[in-house]
Amino acid sequence: MRKIKSLYWKLLLHLYAGMAMQGLMTNPLRNIKLGTGRVFKDEVAGVAYGIAEALVNKVKEETNESIH
């Protein structure tokens, strides 16, 4: 059961990361600043992943799951 839960959270993270990236790329007001030596696509991917991770952790909290 633990392995299934772990897989569920990983899949949810990937799903939310894709949704976040889509939202970032379609928002004409996006304001993503590049770090030194960073490429735009890598910066967007990092921001999308961070948003997704925060959302998954919030959902875990609300469903009383342990975080990491």
N, C-alpha and C positions, 0 to 999 in steps of 0.2 A: 504493500500500500504506500509506503514511504517513497518508493521509486516512482510510482504513478503520480503522486503529488509533486515531486520534484520536476518531473517531465511536464506536468501541467503548467507550473509556474514558468518554466523555461519557454514553453510554447506561447504562453500569454505575453511574456516579455518581448518575444520576437514579433508577435502580432501588433502589440502596442508601439513598438519601435517603428514598424512600417507605417502605422497610422500617423505617428508623430512626424515622421519624415515627410509624408505626403502633405500634412498640414503646414509644415514649415515651408515646403517648396511652393505651395499654392498661395501662400499669404503674401500679398504684394507689400505689406508693411514689415516683413521680416527684417530683423536687425541683428544679424549674426556677425560678430567681429572676428576676424581671423587672428589667431595667435601667431607669434613669430614662427616663420617657417612652416605654417600649416596650409594645407590645400583646402579650398572651399568645401569640396565633397566630404572630406574627412571631418571638418569642423561640424558640418550639418549632421553627419552620422553620429558624432559624439554627443551633440545636443539632443538629437532624437532618442538616443539610447538612454541618456540621463533622465529625460522626461518619462520614458517608458519604465525605467527602473523605479522612479519615484511613485508612479502610479501603481505598479505591481506591489510595492511595499505598502502603500496605503490600503490596497485591497486586502493584502495579507493581514494587516492590523485589524481591519474591520471584520475579517472572518476568523480572527483569533488564531491565525497560523503563526508559527515562529518565523522570524525574519533571518535569513541566511543561517 
